[in-house]
Amino acid sequence: MDRKSNQLNTFGPLQELIEDPEVEEIWINSPSRVFVARGGQSQLTNLILSKDVVHDLIERLLIWGGRRLDVSTPFVDARLPDGSRLHVAIPEVTASEWAINIRKHLGKANNFEELVNLGSINQEMAELISKAVDLGLNILVSGGTQAGKTTFLNALLGQISTNERVITIEEVFELKPNLPDWIALQTRTANLEGEGEISLRRLIKESLRMRPNRIIVGEVREAEALDLLVALNSGLPGMATLHANSVRGAINKLQLLPLLAGENISQKFITPTIASSIDLVIQCSLDNKGVRRVSEVAAISGRCEDSIIEIDSIFKWNSKSMIKGLGNLETLISKRNYIN
C-alpha cells in the first residue's frame, strides 16, 4: 500500500466525509453527534460512532500530527497528512465527551484570479490589494470564524515577488506559499516536565535573525501582537490575520492585545505604533447564506487622536453591492514615504 493510501485510511469512518469536496469542516460533539459544514452551513450527519472508535481515530491522527493529548495537555492542534487542521479537547476541559474539529484544506482559491471568479472580491479590489503587496505595505486580514481569513492570506502570499525571502509563523502549519525562498515556523507545546515550549512571541523574535524580506503571522491572538508591531515598525513588511467582526473591531483588538505582554506597555506607545505600522485592513465575512466575501478594505492613514486611530474605507459591501469610500492607496504610499 502506498503512502497516499495509508494517509487516506487514517481517517477511518470519516473517510467518506474527508473525500467529499463539498465538506469544509467536520466536528464531533459526541459519538452520535457528528456534524459537517457545507457551503458555510452546518448539518448533522447520520453517522453514528462509538467512543472506542473516536478515541482510536484521534490516536492515529495525532501520530501523523506529532502532537500529544493527555490529562496534562487536554487540548491540541495538529496538521494532518492532507493539510487539514485537527483540534481536540477532552475532559475535564469538556463536560464528558471528546470534542473534535477537522478543518479541511480545500484550497478553492489560491490566488486573486480564483477569488475574483468565486465572487469574493472584484477585479478593482484585486488590483489595488495586489499593488499594496508589491509596495510592501503591511496588511491585516480580519474576520470571524470560517470567514476565509487563511484562504485570503494564502492568496496574498501568491502576490509576493519570488525574489523575496518570506518567513511564515504559525501555531499549526496551514500557509503554503509557492515561493522559492520560504521558511515555515511552527510553535511547540511544553513537554511533560513543562519545558520546551516555543511560543509565537519567540518565533517572531527568532524570525528577525533569519534575514526575512517579509514576515507572515498566521493568526495574532495574544501578546505576540506586540512583537509583530515592533517588527513592522522597524520597517520590515508583514501580514497577519486576527479574529474580529469589523475593521474598527480589528484595530481596537490590536490595541488591546499588546497590553497582555506586561504592565510596562501602555496605549501611549501602542496606538501610534499601530497607526504607523498597519497600512491596510481587509475584512472577510461569511453571511447567513454561507457566502464568503471581502466586506471591507480600509486604509490606516497614520493619524490618531486620544487613542482613536483614523480609518478610511476604500471599498465596503453594503449588503447589495460594493461601494467605494474616501480612502485610497496614494495616502498609504505617502505615509510610507514619510515614515521611511
DOTI-494445 format. One record per residue: residue number from 1; residue in one letter; x, y, z of N, C-alpha, C in turn. Coordinates in steps of 0.05 Angstrom, whole numbers, plus 5000, padded with zeros to 4 digits. Example, Ala and Ser with C-alpha at 12.3 -4.5 7.8 and 13.67 -1.06 7.14 Angstrom:
2
num|residuo|nxx|nyy|nzz|caxx|cayy|cazz|cxx|cyy|czz
1|a|5264|4886|5156|5246|4910|5156|5264|4934|5156;
2|s|5257|4955|5142|5273|4979|5143|5258|5001|5157;
// end
This chain:
340
num|residuo|nxx|nyy|nzz|caxx|cayy|cazz|cxx|cyy|czz
1|m|5017|4976|5000|5000|5000|5000|5018|5025|5000;
2|d|5012|5045|4982|5029|5068|4981|5023|5088|5003;
3|r|5040|5109|5005|5038|5128|5027|5011|5142|5026;
4|k|5002|5150|5002|4976|5164|4999|4953|5148|5010;
5|s|4953|5122|5003|4932|5104|5013|4932|5102|5043;
6|n|4956|5100|5054|4958|5099|5083|4947|5124|5096;
7|q|4953|5147|5084|4943|5172|5095|4912|5173|5094;
8|l|4901|5164|5072|4872|5165|5069|4858|5146|5089;
9|n|4870|5122|5093|4858|5103|5111|4859|5112|5140;
10|t|4877|5132|5146|4879|5142|5173|4853|5153|5183;
11|f|4835|5163|5165|4811|5176|5174|4788|5157|5180;
12|g|4792|5131|5175|4773|5111|5183|4744|5117|5175;
13|p|4725|5117|5195|4697|5122|5189|4690|5149|5178;
14|l|4709|5168|5180|4705|5195|5169|4714|5197|5140;
15|q|4724|5175|5129|4737|5176|5103|4719|5188|5081;
16|e|4694|5180|5081|4675|5190|5061|4671|5220|5063;
17|l|4670|5230|5087|4667|5259|5091|4692|5274|5084;
18|i|4715|5262|5090|4741|5274|5082|4743|5277|5052;
19|e|4734|5256|5037|4736|5256|5008|4715|5273|4995;
20|d|4694|5280|5009|4672|5297|4997|4683|5325|4993;
21|p|4685|5335|4968|4696|5361|4963|4679|5384|4973;
22|e|4654|5379|4979|4636|5400|4989|4637|5403|5019;
23|v|4649|5384|5033|4651|5386|5062|4675|5403|5069;
24|e|4670|5425|5084|4691|5443|5092|4703|5437|5119;
25|e|4686|5427|5137|4695|5421|5164|4678|5399|5176;
26|i|4690|5383|5193|4677|5361|5207|4681|5365|5237;
27|w|4660|5362|5253|4664|5364|5282|4646|5343|5296;
28|i|4657|5332|5317|4644|5311|5333|4639|5322|5361;
29|n|4614|5325|5368|4607|5333|5395|4605|5309|5414;
30|s|4597|5286|5402|4595|5261|5417|4595|5239|5395;
31|p|4599|5214|5402|4599|5193|5381|4574|5192|5364;
32|s|4552|5202|5375|4527|5201|5359|4519|5228|5348;
33|r|4536|5248|5351|4531|5275|5341|4555|5285|5325;
34|v|4554|5277|5299|4576|5284|5280|4565|5304|5260;
35|f|4577|5328|5259|4567|5350|5242|4588|5355|5220;
36|v|4577|5368|5199|4595|5378|5177|4586|5405|5169;
37|a|4603|5420|5156|4596|5446|5144|4599|5443|5114;
38|r|4578|5451|5100|4577|5452|5071|4568|5480|5063;
39|g|4583|5493|5046|4576|5520|5038|4571|5539|5060;
40|g|4587|5535|5082|4585|5553|5105|4561|5547|5123;
41|q|4546|5525|5118|4523|5518|5134|4528|5492|5148;
42|s|4521|5490|5174|4525|5465|5189|4502|5445|5185;
43|q|4509|5420|5185|4490|5398|5181|4497|5375|5199;
44|l|4477|5363|5212|4481|5339|5228|4480|5315|5210;
45|t|4501|5298|5211|4502|5274|5194|4487|5251|5207;
46|n|4484|5229|5192|4472|5205|5203|4493|5185|5212;
47|l|4518|5194|5215|4540|5177|5223|4539|5172|5253;
48|i|4539|5147|5261|4539|5140|5290|4564|5125|5295;
49|l|4580|5134|5315|4605|5122|5322|4604|5111|5350;
50|s|4625|5099|5359|4627|5091|5387|4651|5106|5400;
51|k|4652|5107|5426|4673|5121|5440|4700|5109|5432;
52|d|4702|5083|5431|4727|5070|5425|4736|5077|5397;
53|v|4718|5078|5378|4725|5085|5350|4735|5114|5349;
54|v|4722|5132|5363|4730|5160|5363|4758|5163|5375;
55|h|4763|5150|5398|4789|5152|5412|4811|5139|5395;
56|d|4805|5117|5382|4825|5104|5365|4832|5121|5341;
57|l|4811|5134|5330|4815|5151|5307|4833|5175|5314;
58|i|4828|5187|5337|4844|5210|5345|4873|5202|5351;
59|e|4877|5179|5364|4904|5170|5369|4920|5166|5343;
60|r|4907|5156|5322|4920|5152|5297|4927|5179|5284;
61|l|4908|5197|5285|4912|5224|5273|4934|5239|5287;
62|l|4936|5236|5314|4956|5251|5328|4984|5239|5323;
63|i|4986|5214|5316|5012|5203|5308|5022|5217|5283;
64|w|5003|5222|5264|5011|5237|5240|5017|5266|5247;
65|g|5002|5278|5265|5006|5306|5272|5030|5311|5290;
66|g|5040|5290|5303|5064|5293|5320|5058|5308|5345;
67|r|5033|5308|5355|5025|5322|5379|5016|5303|5401;
68|r|5015|5313|5426|5008|5297|5449|4981|5306|5460;
69|l|4965|5286|5470|4940|5292|5483|4937|5275|5507;
70|d|4935|5288|5531|4932|5273|5556|4921|5292|5577;
71|v|4920|5283|5601|4908|5299|5623|4923|5325|5627;
72|s|4950|5324|5623|4965|5349|5627|4963|5367|5603;
73|t|4955|5357|5580|4951|5373|5556|4924|5365|5544;
74|p|4902|5376|5555|4875|5366|5548|4864|5377|5522;
75|f|4879|5394|5508|4871|5402|5481|4896|5405|5464;
76|v|4891|5401|5438|4914|5400|5420|4906|5410|5392;
77|d|4925|5423|5378|4922|5430|5350|4943|5414|5335;
78|a|4935|5404|5311|4954|5388|5295|4947|5391|5266;
79|r|4967|5388|5249|4963|5388|5220|4964|5359|5211;
80|l|4944|5351|5194|4941|5324|5185|4954|5320|5158;
81|p|4958|5295|5149|4973|5289|5124|4962|5304|5100;
82|d|4935|5308|5098|4924|5320|5075|4923|5351|5076;
83|g|4935|5362|5098|4935|5391|5102|4913|5401|5119;
84|s|4894|5383|5127|4872|5391|5145|4883|5398|5173;
85|r|4867|5413|5188|4875|5421|5215|4857|5408|5235;
86|l|4870|5394|5254|4855|5380|5275|4857|5394|5302;
87|h|4834|5397|5315|4833|5407|5342|4817|5388|5359;
88|v|4828|5381|5382|4815|5362|5401|4816|5373|5429;
89|a|4793|5371|5443|4792|5378|5471|4779|5354|5486;
90|i|4790|5347|5509|4780|5324|5524|4773|5332|5553;
91|p|4757|5315|5566|4750|5321|5594|4776|5322|5611;
92|e|4778|5340|5631|4757|5355|5643|4753|5383|5631;
93|v|4767|5389|5609|4762|5414|5595|4734|5413|5583;
94|t|4726|5391|5571|4698|5387|5562|4683|5373|5584;
95|a|4656|5373|5582|4640|5362|5604|4642|5332|5606;
96|s|4640|5318|5583|4641|5289|5585|4652|5275|5560;
97|e|4647|5287|5537|4656|5275|5511|4680|5289|5500;
98|w|4695|5275|5482|4716|5288|5467|4704|5306|5446;
99|a|4714|5330|5444|4704|5350|5424|4726|5352|5402;
100|i|4718|5345|5378|4737|5343|5356|4729|5360|5332;
101|n|4747|5375|5321|4743|5391|5297|4764|5384|5276;
102|i|4756|5379|5252|4775|5375|5230|4768|5395|5208;
103|r|4784|5415|5205|4780|5436|5185|4796|5428|5160;
104|k|4782|5422|5139|4795|5412|5115|4809|5434|5099;
105|h|4831|5427|5086|4845|5446|5069|4835|5441|5041;
106|l|4815|5457|5033|4803|5453|5007|4818|5467|4984;
107|g|4831|5489|4990|4846|5503|4970|4830|5512|4946;
108|k|4805|5522|4952|4788|5531|4930|4798|5556|4916;
109|a|4813|5572|4930|4823|5597|4919|4852|5601|4929;
110|n|4871|5598|4911|4899|5602|4918|4911|5628|4907;
111|n|4895|5643|4892|4905|5668|4882|4882|5687|4877;
112|f|4888|5712|4870|4867|5732|4867|4848|5726|4844;
113|e|4859|5714|4822|4842|5708|4799|4820|5689|4808;
114|e|4826|5669|4824|4806|5650|4833|4787|5663|4853;
115|l|4797|5681|4870|4779|5696|4888|4759|5713|4872;
116|v|4768|5725|4851|4750|5741|4834|4729|5723|4821;
117|n|4738|5700|4811|4719|5681|4799|4698|5671|4818;
118|l|4706|5668|4844|4687|5660|4865|4669|5682|4874;
119|g|4675|5707|4867|4659|5730|4876|4667|5741|4903;
120|s|4690|5731|4914|4698|5741|4940|4708|5770|4939;
121|i|4721|5777|4916|4729|5805|4911|4724|5811|4882;
122|n|4724|5837|4875|4721|5844|4847|4749|5851|4836;
123|q|4750|5856|4810|4775|5860|4796|4789|5885|4806;
124|e|4774|5906|4811|4786|5931|4821|4799|5928|4848;
125|m|4786|5913|4866|4797|5907|4892|4822|5890|4889;
126|a|4821|5870|4872|4844|5853|4868|4869|5868|4859;
127|e|4864|5887|4841|4887|5903|4830|4898|5921|4852;
128|l|4881|5933|4868|4891|5951|4890|4906|5935|4911;
129|i|4895|5913|4919|4909|5897|4940|4935|5885|4930;
130|s|4935|5877|4905|4960|5866|4893|4981|5888|4892;
131|k|4973|5912|4885|4993|5934|4885|5003|5940|4913;
132|a|4985|5938|4933|4993|5942|4961|5014|5921|4969;
133|v|5011|5897|4960|5031|5876|4966|5057|5882|4953;
134|d|5056|5891|4927|5080|5898|4912|5096|5920|4926;
135|l|5081|5939|4938|5093|5962|4951|5104|5955|4979;
136|g|5099|5931|4988|5108|5924|5015|5093|5936|5038;
137|l|5067|5942|5033|5050|5953|5054|5043|5931|5074;
138|n|5039|5938|5099|5032|5919|5120|5002|5914|5121;
139|i|4994|5889|5119|4966|5882|5115|4956|5865|5138;
140|l|4933|5872|5149|4920|5857|5169|4894|5846|5157;
141|v|4890|5819|5158|4866|5806|5149|4849|5799|5173;
142|s|4825|5809|5175|4808|5803|5198|4782|5791|5190;
143|g|4769|5779|5209|4743|5766|5203|4736|5746|5225;
144|g|4712|5736|5223|4702|5717|5243|4712|5689|5236;
145|t|4703|5669|5252|4710|5641|5247|4698|5632|5220;
146|q|4714|5618|5204|4706|5607|5178|4699|5629|5158;
147|a|4709|5653|5162|4703|5675|5143|4722|5674|5119;
148|g|4743|5658|5120|4762|5655|5098|4788|5671|5101;
149|k|4795|5677|5126|4820|5693|5131|4845|5679|5121;
150|t|4848|5653|5128|4872|5639|5120|4873|5635|5090;
151|t|4850|5630|5077|4848|5628|5048|4857|5654|5035;
152|f|4847|5676|5046|4855|5702|5034|4884|5708|5039;
153|l|4895|5701|5062|4923|5705|5068|4940|5689|5049;
154|n|4932|5664|5043|4947|5648|5023|4947|5661|4996;
155|a|4924|5673|4988|4922|5687|4963|4941|5711|4962;
156|l|4942|5725|4985|4960|5748|4987|4989|5739|4983;
157|l|4996|5716|4995|5023|5706|4992|5030|5700|4963;
158|g|5009|5694|4947|5013|5688|4919|5021|5713|4903;
159|q|5018|5737|4915|5024|5762|4902|5053|5771|4908;
160|i|5066|5758|4926|5093|5766|4934|5113|5758|4913;
161|s|5132|5776|4908|5153|5771|4888|5170|5746|4896;
162|t|5177|5731|4876|5194|5707|4880|5222|5714|4889;
163|n|5229|5740|4888|5256|5749|4896|5257|5753|4927;
164|e|5234|5752|4940|5234|5757|4969|5238|5732|4986;
165|r|5251|5735|5008|5253|5714|5028|5231|5718|5049;
166|v|5214|5698|5051|5190|5700|5067|5191|5680|5090;
167|i|5184|5689|5115|5183|5672|5138|5154|5672|5147;
168|t|5141|5648|5148|5114|5646|5159|5115|5634|5187;
169|i|5098|5644|5205|5099|5637|5233|5071|5630|5242;
170|e|5067|5605|5250|5040|5595|5256|5040|5577|5280;
171|e|5016|5573|5292|5013|5553|5313|5012|5525|5301;
172|v|4999|5522|5278|4999|5497|5263|5002|5504|5234;
173|f|5019|5490|5220|5025|5496|5192|4999|5495|5175;
174|e|4992|5517|5163|4969|5519|5144|4977|5534|5119;
175|l|4994|5554|5121|5001|5570|5098|5019|5555|5079;
176|k|5015|5559|5053|5030|5544|5033|5037|5563|5009;
177|p|5054|5582|5014|5062|5600|4992|5079|5585|4971;
178|n|5074|5591|4946|5090|5579|4925|5114|5598|4919;
179|l|5133|5597|4937|5156|5615|4936|5182|5599|4939;
180|p|5202|5606|4924|5227|5591|4925|5243|5595|4951;
181|d|5240|5618|4963|5256|5625|4988|5236|5629|5011;
182|w|5227|5607|5022|5206|5608|5042|5213|5589|5065;
183|i|5211|5599|5090|5216|5583|5113|5190|5584|5130;
184|a|5181|5560|5139|5157|5558|5155|5164|5551|5184;
185|l|5155|5567|5203|5160|5562|5231|5134|5556|5246;
186|q|5135|5537|5265|5111|5529|5280|5117|5528|5310;
187|t|5097|5535|5326|5100|5534|5355|5102|5505|5365;
188|r|5111|5502|5389|5113|5476|5402|5103|5478|5431;
189|t|5088|5458|5439|5078|5458|5466|5099|5447|5485;
190|a|5095|5452|5511|5114|5443|5531|5113|5412|5534;
191|n|5134|5400|5543|5134|5371|5547|5122|5365|5575;
192|l|5123|5339|5583|5111|5331|5608|5122|5345|5632;
193|e|5147|5354|5629|5160|5368|5652|5155|5398|5651;
194|g|5138|5407|5632|5132|5435|5629|5154|5451|5616;
195|e|5172|5438|5601|5194|5452|5588|5192|5448|5558;
196|g|5207|5465|5544|5210|5462|5515|5189|5476|5499;
197|e|5172|5492|5511|5152|5507|5496|5165|5528|5478;
198|i|5155|5530|5454|5164|5551|5436|5139|5567|5427;
199|s|5137|5592|5435|5113|5608|5431|5116|5625|5405;
200|l|5093|5636|5397|5093|5654|5374|5112|5678|5379;
201|r|5112|5688|5404|5129|5711|5411|5158|5704|5405;
202|r|5166|5680|5414|5194|5671|5409|5200|5668|5380;
203|l|5181|5657|5365|5185|5653|5336|5188|5679|5321;
204|i|5172|5699|5328|5173|5725|5315|5201|5737|5319;
205|k|5210|5735|5344|5237|5746|5350|5259|5731|5335;
206|e|5256|5705|5334|5276|5689|5320|5276|5694|5290;
207|s|5252|5699|5279|5250|5703|5250|5265|5728|5241;
208|l|5268|5747|5259|5282|5772|5252|5312|5767|5248;
209|r|5322|5745|5258|5350|5738|5255|5355|5721|5230;
210|m|5334|5716|5215|5336|5698|5192|5335|5713|5165;
211|r|5342|5738|5166|5343|5755|5142|5318|5755|5124;
212|p|5295|5760|5137|5270|5760|5121|5266|5786|5106;
213|n|5253|5783|5083|5243|5807|5069|5215|5813|5077;
214|r|5202|5793|5088|5174|5796|5097|5167|5774|5117;
215|i|5153|5781|5138|5144|5760|5157|5113|5758|5157;
216|i|5103|5734|5160|5075|5729|5159|5067|5714|5185;
217|v|5049|5725|5200|5039|5711|5224|5011|5701|5218;
218|g|5008|5674|5221|4983|5661|5213|4959|5672|5228;
219|e|4962|5676|5254|4940|5688|5269|4950|5701|5295;
220|v|4943|5726|5300|4951|5740|5324|4928|5738|5344;
221|r|4935|5727|5368|4914|5722|5388|4920|5736|5415;
222|e|4946|5737|5421|4953|5746|5448|4976|5766|5447;
223|a|4995|5764|5466|5016|5783|5469|5035|5785|5446;
224|e|5035|5764|5428|5053|5766|5404|5046|5789|5386;
225|a|5023|5801|5391|5016|5826|5376|5036|5847|5380;
226|l|5047|5849|5404|5068|5869|5410|5093|5864|5393;
227|d|5102|5839|5392|5126|5832|5377|5123|5837|5347;
228|l|5099|5831|5338|5093|5836|5309|5094|5866|5303;
229|l|5081|5882|5320|5081|5911|5316|5109|5923|5317;
230|v|5126|5914|5336|5153|5923|5338|5168|5916|5312;
231|a|5164|5892|5302|5178|5884|5277|5169|5901|5254;
232|l|5143|5905|5251|5133|5921|5229|5142|5950|5231;
233|n|5143|5960|5256|5150|5988|5260|5180|5993|5254;
234|s|5195|5971|5252|5224|5974|5246|5228|5976|5216;
235|g|5207|5973|5200|5209|5976|5171|5208|5949|5156;
236|l|5203|5927|5170|5201|5901|5158|5172|5896|5149;
237|p|5166|5892|5124|5138|5888|5115|5127|5861|5126;
238|g|5101|5861|5131|5089|5836|5141|5059|5835|5137;
239|m|5048|5812|5144|5020|5807|5142|5012|5790|5166;
240|a|4986|5791|5173|4976|5774|5195|4946|5773|5193;
241|t|4934|5753|5207|4905|5752|5210|4898|5756|5239;
242|l|4872|5763|5243|4862|5768|5270|4832|5764|5270;
243|h|4821|5752|5292|4792|5749|5294|4779|5775|5302;
244|a|4761|5785|5285|4746|5809|5292|4723|5811|5272;
245|n|4701|5824|5281|4677|5826|5264|4675|5851|5247;
246|s|4695|5868|5249|4696|5892|5232|4724|5903|5232;
247|v|4728|5922|5213|4755|5935|5212|4760|5950|5238;
248|r|4741|5965|5247|4745|5980|5272|4749|5961|5295;
249|g|4735|5939|5296|4739|5919|5317|4766|5907|5316;
250|a|4777|5903|5292|4804|5892|5289|4825|5911|5300;
251|i|4822|5936|5294|4842|5956|5304|4839|5959|5334;
252|n|4815|5959|5345|4811|5961|5374|4823|5937|5388;
253|k|4820|5914|5376|4831|5889|5388|4861|5890|5388;
254|l|4872|5900|5365|4901|5902|5363|4913|5922|5383;
255|q|4896|5941|5391|4905|5960|5412|4906|5947|5440;
256|l|4890|5926|5443|4888|5913|5470|4908|5890|5473;
257|l|4912|5874|5452|4928|5850|5455|4956|5855|5465;
258|p|4970|5876|5455|4998|5881|5465|4999|5886|5495;
259|l|4977|5895|5507|4977|5901|5536|4981|5875|5552;
260|l|4976|5852|5540|4980|5826|5553|5009|5820|5557;
261|a|5026|5835|5544|5055|5829|5545|5067|5839|5572;
262|g|5054|5856|5586|5065|5866|5612|5055|5893|5620;
263|e|5058|5900|5645|5048|5925|5656|5062|5949|5645;
264|n|5086|5946|5635|5102|5969|5625|5094|5977|5597;
265|i|5074|5963|5585|5064|5970|5558|5040|5988|5561;
266|s|5039|6011|5547|5017|6029|5550|5005|6037|5523;
267|q|4981|6047|5524|4968|6056|5500|4982|6080|5487;
268|k|4997|6095|5503|5012|6117|5492|5033|6108|5471;
269|f|5042|6083|5475|5061|6071|5456|5046|6056|5434;
270|i|5026|6040|5443|5012|6022|5424|4997|6036|5402;
271|t|4981|6056|5409|4964|6069|5390|4979|6082|5367;
272|p|4999|6099|5371|5014|6110|5349|5030|6089|5333;
273|t|5038|6068|5347|5053|6046|5334|5035|6032|5314;
274|i|5011|6026|5322|4992|6013|5303|4986|6032|5280;
275|a|4981|6057|5286|4975|6077|5265|4997|6079|5244;
276|s|5021|6077|5252|5044|6079|5234|5051|6052|5221;
277|s|5046|6030|5235|5055|6004|5225|5035|5990|5207;
278|i|5009|5991|5213|4989|5977|5197|4980|5996|5175;
279|d|4979|5986|5150|4971|6003|5128|4943|5996|5117;
280|l|4938|5970|5114|4913|5961|5101|4900|5940|5119;
281|v|4874|5943|5123|4858|5922|5137|4838|5911|5118;
282|i|4837|5885|5115|4819|5871|5097|4800|5855|5113;
283|q|4774|5861|5113|4754|5847|5129|4741|5826|5112;
284|c|4743|5801|5122|4729|5778|5109|4704|5772|5124;
285|s|4683|5763|5110|4658|5757|5123|4645|5732|5112;
286|l|4628|5720|5128|4612|5697|5120|4583|5704|5127;
287|d|4566|5707|5106|4538|5715|5112|4521|5691|5119;
288|n|4496|5696|5125|4478|5675|5135|4470|5655|5113;
289|k|4478|5660|5088|4473|5641|5066|4498|5625|5060;
290|g|4520|5630|5076|4544|5615|5072|4563|5626|5051;
291|v|4557|5651|5042|4574|5665|5022|4597|5679|5035;
292|r|4621|5674|5026|4645|5687|5036|4653|5709|5017;
293|r|4659|5732|5028|4669|5754|5011|4685|5774|5029;
294|v|4701|5790|5015|4714|5813|5029|4693|5835|5032;
295|s|4686|5841|5057|4665|5861|5061|4675|5889|5064;
296|e|4701|5892|5068|4713|5919|5070|4743|5918|5066;
297|v|4753|5938|5053|4782|5943|5051|4786|5972|5061;
298|a|4802|5975|5081|4806|6002|5093|4835|6009|5096;
299|a|4840|6035|5094|4867|6045|5097|4871|6057|5125;
300|i|4894|6052|5137|4901|6065|5162|4920|6088|5155;
301|s|4910|6112|5157|4924|6135|5146|4949|6142|5162;
302|g|4950|6134|5187|4973|6141|5204|4966|6162|5225;
303|r|4943|6173|5222|4934|6194|5241|4919|6181|5265;
304|c|4922|6192|5288|4908|6182|5312|4905|6205|5332;
305|e|4885|6203|5348|4880|6224|5369|4865|6212|5392;
306|d|4875|6215|5416|4862|6205|5440|4856|6175|5438;
307|s|4875|6159|5430|4874|6130|5427|4855|6121|5404;
308|i|4844|6140|5389|4827|6133|5366|4844|6135|5340;
309|i|4846|6113|5326|4861|6112|5301|4843|6117|5278;
310|e|4851|6135|5260|4835|6142|5237|4835|6119|5217;
311|i|4811|6112|5207|4807|6091|5188|4791|6102|5164;
312|d|4802|6099|5140|4789|6108|5116|4781|6084|5098;
313|s|4755|6080|5095|4746|6058|5079|4752|6063|5049;
314|i|4763|6042|5036|4768|6044|5007|4746|6030|4992;
315|f|4738|6006|5001|4716|5991|4990|4699|5980|5013;
316|k|4673|5980|5010|4656|5969|5031|4630|5957|5019;
317|w|4623|5933|5028|4599|5920|5020|4576|5930|5036;
318|n|4554|5938|5022|4531|5950|5035|4507|5931|5035;
319|s|4512|5905|5034|4492|5883|5033|4481|5877|5006;
320|k|4486|5895|4987|4477|5891|4959|4499|5894|4939;
321|s|4517|5912|4944|4539|5917|4925|4563|5930|4939;
322|m|4585|5930|4925|4610|5942|4936|4610|5971|4929;
323|i|4614|5989|4949|4616|6017|4944|4643|6027|4950;
324|k|4651|6049|4938|4678|6060|4942|4677|6082|4963;
325|g|4697|6082|4981|4698|6102|5002|4718|6123|4995;
326|l|4726|6139|5015|4744|6161|5011|4774|6153|5012;
327|g|4779|6129|5023|4806|6120|5026|4819|6114|4999;
328|n|4845|6115|4998|4859|6108|4973|4887|6099|4978;
329|l|4899|6087|4958|4926|6076|4961|4947|6098|4962;
330|e|4942|6120|4949|4961|6142|4948|4967|6153|4976;
331|t|4947|6154|4993|4951|6163|5020|4971|6145|5035;
332|l|4968|6119|5030|4986|6099|5043|5014|6101|5032;
333|i|5017|6106|5007|5043|6109|4995|5057|6134|5006;
334|s|5042|6156|5010|5053|6180|5022|5061|6175|5051;
335|k|5045|6159|5065|5051|6152|5093|5077|6137|5095;
336|r|5080|6116|5078|5104|6100|5078|5129|6117|5071;
337|n|5126|6134|5051|5149|6151|5043|5157|6170|5066;
338|y|5137|6180|5081|5142|6198|5103|5157|6183|5126;
339|i|5146|6159|5132|5158|6143|5154|5187|6135|5147;
340|n|5190|6126|5122|5217|6116|5114|5236|6138|5108;
// end
